[in-house]
């Protein structure tokens, strides 16, 4: 992966993290940095999953890849929030 691909993945990861957080109902007790990190990880893993199913490159917007990434980010945010709630 080239440096431009990594930078775009990070930017997309930030957007994915925010969208994933919006999908999770209720108030989350997860900070902004954790939201961004979860989004970046979800973007990388979601891209790999989309490549595995051969849906990473479609004509126009890659909606399936985006949905996979947002779903993974929502799961990550929910898991992180659940973990933090049980610590208290």
C-alpha positions in Angstrom: 0.0 0.0 0.0 1.3 3.4 -0.9 1.5 6.4 1.4 -1.4 8.0 -0.3 -3.5 4.9 0.2 -2.6 4.9 3.9 -3.5 8.6 4.3 -6.8 8.1 2.6 -7.5 5.0 4.7 -6.9 7.1 7.8 -9.2 9.9 6.6 -11.9 7.4 5.6 -11.4 5.7 9.0 -12.2 8.9 10.8 -15.4 9.2 8.8 -16.2 5.5 9.4 -15.7 5.8 13.1 -18.0 8.8 13.4 -20.7 7.0 11.3 -20.3 3.8 13.3 -20.8 5.8 16.5 -24.0 7.3 15.1 -25.3 3.9 14.3 -25.0 2.7 17.9 -28.1 3.7 19.8 -27.9 5.7 23.0 -25.0 7.7 24.5 -21.6 6.1 24.2 -18.9 6.7 26.8 -16.1 6.5 24.3 -13.7 9.3 23.6 -13.0 10.9 20.2 -9.5 9.3 19.9 -11.0 5.9 20.5 -13.7 6.5 18.0 -11.1 7.5 15.4 -8.9 4.5 16.1 -11.9 2.1 15.9 -12.9 3.7 12.6 -9.4 3.3 11.2 -9.2 -0.3 12.2 -12.7 -1.0 10.9 -11.8 0.7 7.6 -8.7 -1.6 7.1 -10.5 -4.8 8.2 -13.6 -3.9 6.2 -11.5 -3.3 3.1 -9.9 -6.8 3.6 -13.3 -8.4 4.0 -14.7 -6.6 0.9 -11.7 -7.8 -1.0 -12.3 -11.3 0.2 -15.8 -11.2 -1.2 -14.6 -9.4 -4.3 -16.9 -6.4 -3.7 -14.2 -3.8 -3.0 -14.3 -2.2 -6.5 -17.6 -1.5 -8.0 -18.8 1.1 -10.4 -19.5 4.3 -8.6 -19.6 4.4 -4.8 -18.5 1.2 -3.1 -21.6 1.0 -0.9 -21.1 -2.7 0.1 -17.6 -1.9 1.3 -18.8 1.2 3.2 -21.6 -0.8 4.9 -19.1 -3.5 6.0 -16.8 -0.8 7.4 -19.5 1.1 9.2 -21.0 -2.1 10.6 -17.5 -3.1 12.0 -17.0 0.3 13.5 -20.5 0.2 15.1 -19.6 -3.2 16.6 -16.2 -1.9 17.8 -17.8 1.2 19.4 -20.5 -0.9 21.1 -17.9 -3.4 22.4 -15.6 -0.7 23.7 -18.5 1.1 25.3 -19.8 -2.1 26.9 -16.4 -2.9 28.2 -16.0 0.6 29.8 -19.4 0.4 31.4 -18.6 -3.0 33.1 -15.3 -1.6 34.5 -17.1 0.9 36.7 
